[in-house]
Amino acid sequence: MSEHPKKLVTIIVEATAHEWPKDEITYAEVVTLEDPNFPQHPERVYSVTYERAHGNKNGVLSPGGSVKVKDGMVFYVKDTGES
């Protein structure tokens, strides 16, 4: 009976609120929230930074990485223009 449905948290990606059902979010998931075409264009490179993570930390989310999400966390996704 320990199967609790995961609580949704609200994260902000480039000023747009998204409900997120998981404990963690990956680089690809954050970028796809901002650019829904990203999965079809994996050659695109984005810079992903975040604020208000656990411990009120700021940081950088690198390709292949993931970060624990918390309610109210803010992500910034910038197209670096590289390919």
N, C-alpha and C positions, 0 to 999 in steps of 0.2 A: 504493500500500500504506500510505498514511498515515491511512487511515480507522480510527482506534482507537475502540472503543466508549467512550462517556463513562463516566467513573468515577462511581459513586454516592457522594454525600456524605450524611451524616446531619445534618439540621437539626432544631431543636426549636421547635415552634410551640405556645405555651401548655402547656408541660410534656409534650407528646406528640412522640415522635421520628418523623420522616418521612425516608424515603430520597428523595433528589432527584437526578435524572440530569443536570441542566444546570449550566452555568456561572453562570447568572443566574436570579433569581426575580423575578416582578413583584408589585406590590401585590395585584392581583386573584388571583394564584396563592396568595399567602400567606393572604389572607382566606378563599379557598375551602377551603384545608386546615383552617382553624379552623371555618368555617361553610359546609358543603357546599351550602347553599341560596343562597349569595351570588349566583351567576350569575342566578338567577331574581329576585333582589331588588337590582338595582344601585343603587336609591335609598338603601340602607342605607349609612351612613358609619362607617368604622372608623378608629381611630388605630392605626397599626402602627409599632412601634419595634423596634430590634434591637441585639444585643450580640455581641461576639466576631467581628466581620467582619474582612476583611483589614486587617492593621495593628493588630489588636485594637481597632478603632474601634466606637463606638456611634453610632446615628443614627436618623433617622426615614424611613420609606418612605411617600411620598405617593401618592395615587391617580394612576395613569398612569405611575408610576415603577418602576424596577427596581434591583436591587442584586446585585453578584457574591456568590455563596454560597461558604462554606467549611465544611469539616467541623466540626461542633460549634457552628455559629452558632445563636443563640437569637432567636426572634421573639416579641413580645408583641402580641396583637390585642385591642383594646378597642372595644366598641360605644359610639359616642359618643352614641347616642340621638337623633341628628339624622336628618332625612329630607329 
